[in-house]
Amino acid sequence: MVWRIFKYIEHLFHIRHRKGHGIHSPYLFEFVNRVLFNSEGVELPPSILNEHRRLCL
């Protein structure tokens, strides 16, 4: 159990470097940058934003 807690804390420290660095697949790198982090600044429709907020609760 202590090992899992340690690994989780270690994960929290490394999650800050998530901007796609270390992803070797070009397709996955593009997906992370364009979709997950919205690097192009595309505005989403309100219905999608509301659904996202509902799912996050």
N, C-alpha and C positions, 0 to 999 in steps of 0.2 A: 504494500500500500504506500509506503514512504517513497518507493521508487517511482510510482505513478505521479505523485505530487511533485517530485523533483522534475520529472520529464515535462509536466504541464508548465511549471514555472520556467523551465528552459525554453519551452515553446513560446511563451509569452515574450521573452526577450528577443527571440529570433523573428517573430512575426512582423516586426517593423520593417524588415527588408523584403517586403512582399511585392513590390512594384513590378514584378515580372523578372527580376534579376535571378538567374539560376534556372530559368525555364528554358530547356534546350529545344523543345519543339517550336518551330516558327509559327505553326498554326495556333498552338496553345498560347504562346506569347502574345500574338495578335488578339486573340479572344480576351485574354486578361486585360490588356491595355485598352482595347476599344469598347468592350462590353462591361466588364466588371468595374473598371475604374473610370469609364466614360471620358477618355482622354480627348475626344473631339467636342465635348460640351453639348451633346445633343439633348434637347429638352424632351422629356417624356410626357405622354398624355396624362391628364389627371387621373383617369381610370386606372392606369398602371401604377401610378404613385400611391393611390389609395389602397390598392391591392397589396403593394409592397409593405406599406405601413401596417396593414391589417395582419399580414403574415409575420411581421417582426414582433408583434406583441405577444 
